[in-house]
Structure formats: C-alpha cells, structure tokens
Amino acid sequence: MKLIASLLMSAALAVSSVSAIAADGPAKPDPAQGEASYTAVCAACHGADGNSMLPNTPSLAQQFPEYLAKQLHEFKSGKREDAVMQGMAATLDDDGIRNVSAWLGAQKAKDSAAKDAELAAVGERIYRGGAQDRGVAACAGCHSPNGAGIPAQYPRLAGQHQDYTIKQLAEFRDGKRANSATMHDVAKYLTDREVQALADYIAGLR
C-alpha cells in the first residue's frame, strides 16, 4: 500500500509540474533585449531599424516574428545555407532569436518602388494570376495581394529589394535554397525574366 501511495503521489506531482509549465507557456520575448542584440549583431548589414540600405541584403522590418525565428534557426542549423548568416545566427540562443525576431516585427517597413514599369507589369500578372500553363501558382494566394503575407505562415514581401528577391527566387528555382519545398515547386518553372519581373513588382507593393 505504501508503494502504491508513493507512486500515486509521484504521478500527482508530475501532473502538477506539467500543468504549471503549460500554464506558463513559452517564454515571452523581450523586445528591449532584442534591440540590443540586433544592434550588436545585425544592424551593420540590415539597417539600424531593420530597413537595409544594401540591395543584396534583405530588409527585415515588419516581418512576422515567427518567420524570422524559423529562418534564424535554419541558418543556425545549416538547413538554410549561408556562411555569413550561419555565423551570425550562431551568436544567438533561443531567447536571443525570439527577442530579435519580436523587435524586428515591431519596426515599420519603408516603402520602395518598382524600377521598370513594363517589367513590373509582367510581374503583376504572375503575382496575381500565376502562370497556369506551367502550374505556377499566383503569389498573391499565399503572400496576399499587397504583399503583406499571412502571419506565421507566409512572409511579408512588400517593398523588398529587387536584387535580394531575384537571388532568392533563383535559388529556390535551382534548388540552392532548399528550406521550402513549396517555393521550389512554385519557382522551378520561372524564366530569368519572370524572376526579375516579379522582383520589380514586389518592390513596389505596399
């Protein structure tokens, strides 16, 4: 009987501990600490407020924290390959990634603009309607008509640098960026000109 009582007591304590953890939930982000970490590690390339001035480096302001955290974890693990970003992400622990992502999500993205009206018109047709003859889905279906994305599912694209978007679409298409099977399937039929057109159109979304 004493053994049974002891086992029941242990089980009760275990349930109590699990319930306490569940009630607490995941750790809340600390945006102030996120800003400090971002300033020390990320700002030189991505801009003081998350709006990058470098055409090959993405602006991160106003991006969904969940998406940013996923990318940082995948850089850190090597699932998304980039020697520079792997080194930067390695300096952040789980709390650091959560904090930086939360701070960036609260920053305001700056508007950009398309450079070539004719090219952007081609990009708009694909972004809004896809290329059904090749099974290319409309980008707007996941990333929304204005490029705002869908929280925790599909990232914000609006206003992103053309050069960066071209690079990412080309790498999804060619399999060099391998952390999204969905994006590979969408991009694999795009021509170089269509990639450029989409990037130009996306830059002007707001």
MITI-508277 format. One record per residue (C-alpha): x, y, z. Coordinates in steps of 0.05 Angstrom, whole numbers, padded with zeros to 5 digits, always signed. Example, Ala and Ser with C-alpha at 12.3 -4.5 7.8 and 13.67 -1.06 7.14 Angstrom:
BEGIN
+00246-00090+00156;+00273-00021+00143;
END
This chain:
BEGIN
+00000+00000+00000;+00057+00047+00017;+00087+00034-00052;+00021+00049-00087;+00012+00112-00046;+00082+00134-00064;+00071+00121-00138;+00005+00159-00137;+00039+00218-00102;+00095+00218-00154;+00045+00217-00210;+00006+00275-00179;+00070+00316-00173;+00088+00302-00245;+00019+00323-00270;+00024+00386-00227;+00092+00403-00257;+00068+00393-00328;+00007+00435-00315;+00049+00491-00286;+00094+00490-00348;+00034+00490-00395;+00003+00548-00356;+00067+00589-00362;+00071+00575-00437;+00132+00593-00479;+00177+00648-00455;+00154+00717-00475;+00201+00757-00520;+00239+00816-00492;+00239+00869-00547;+00288+00914-00509;+00338+00857-00505;+00322+00841-00578;+00340+00912-00599;+00407+00907-00561;+00424+00841-00594;+00402+00865-00662;+00444+00929-00656;+00505+00888-00637;+00498+00832-00688;+00452+00851-00745;+00446+00926-00756;+00510+00935-00796;+00480+00896-00854;+00405+00900-00844;+00400+00973-00823;+00391+01006-00755;+00315+00998-00758;+00312+00935-00800;+00308+00973-00866;+00370+00952-00904;+00406+01000-00950;+00443+00944-00985;+00407+00917-01047;+00431+00845-01036;+00413+00845-00962;+00340+00839-00942;+00301+00889-00903;+00272+00854-00842;+00229+00909-00811;+00155+00889-00801;+00168+00817-00819;+00130+00765-00780;+00170+00744-00718;+00152+00670-00729;+00181+00672-00799;+00244+00708-00776;+00255+00659-00719;+00246+00600-00767;+00298+00628-00815;+00348+00643-00759;+00341+00573-00731;+00351+00544-00801;+00412+00587-00814;+00440+00564-00747;+00427+00490-00762;+00452+00495-00834;+00385+00476-00863;+00387+00543-00899;+00457+00553-00925;+00493+00619-00919;+00562+00623-00888;+00554+00694-00862;+00485+00684-00833;+00504+00617-00802;+00559+00653-00764;+00513+00710-00743;+00456+00663-00721;+00506+00621-00681;+00515+00680-00633;+00441+00678-00614;+00409+00627-00567;+00335+00611-00569;+00317+00671-00526;+00361+00716-00569;+00327+00692-00633;+00258+00703-00602;+00276+00772-00577;+00308+00797-00642;+00250+00770-00683;+00199+00804-00639;+00235+00871-00642;+00241+00868-00718;+00168+00851-00725;+00150+00915-00689;+00191+00960-00734;+00160+00998-00792;+00180+00977-00862;+00197+01034-00910;+00163+01038-00978;+00202+01022-01041;+00184+01026-01115;+00189+00987-01179;+00244+01009-01227;+00215+00987-01294;+00140+00997-01308;+00139+00947-01366;+00176+00894-01327;+00133+00906-01265;+00070+00895-01307;+00095+00826-01326;+00110+00812-01253;+00040+00836-01233;+00007+00786-01280;+00046+00728-01250;+00040+00753-01178;-00036+00759-01184;-00053+00705-01233;+00006+00657-01236;+00025+00621-01300;-00027+00567-01305;+00002+00535-01368;+00063+00515-01326;+00029+00503-01259;+00058+00566-01228;+00011+00588-01172;-00006+00661-01161;+00039+00691-01108;-00019+00732-01080;-00053+00668-01057;-00002+00659-01001;+00033+00727-00995;-00032+00767-01002;-00049+00817-01059;-00010+00874-01027;+00050+00831-01006;+00033+00834-00932;+00036+00758-00924;-00003+00715-00876;+00021+00717-00803;+00060+00655-00781;+00051+00622-00848;+00076+00662-00907;+00125+00720-00902;+00115+00793-00919;+00145+00811-00987;+00123+00882-00998;+00179+00932-01012;+00235+00881-01011;+00298+00897-01051;+00295+00873-01123;+00365+00844-01122;+00351+00804-01059;+00285+00777-01085;+00317+00757-01152;+00371+00719-01115;+00322+00682-01070;+00274+00663-01127;+00332+00639-01170;+00359+00597-01112;+00290+00567-01097;+00283+00551-01171;+00351+00520-01178;+00348+00482-01112;+00405+00520-01079;+00358+00546-01026;+00326+00482-01001;+00287+00502-00939;+00219+00507-00973;+00194+00453-01020;+00133+00495-01035;+00174+00553-01061;+00217+00507-01103;+00154+00478-01135;+00128+00549-01149;+00194+00578-01175;+00221+00519-01215;+00184+00539-01279;+00200+00613-01277;+00246+00643-01330;+00301+00693-01312;+00258+00749-01340;+00198+00728-01299;+00240+00725-01236;+00265+00796-01250;+00194+00819-01265;+00166+00790-01201;+00222+00822-01160;+00209+00890-01191;+00134+00886-01178;+00143+00862-01107;+00189+00921-01092;+00132+00969-01107;+00080+00933-01065;+00055+00968-01002;
END
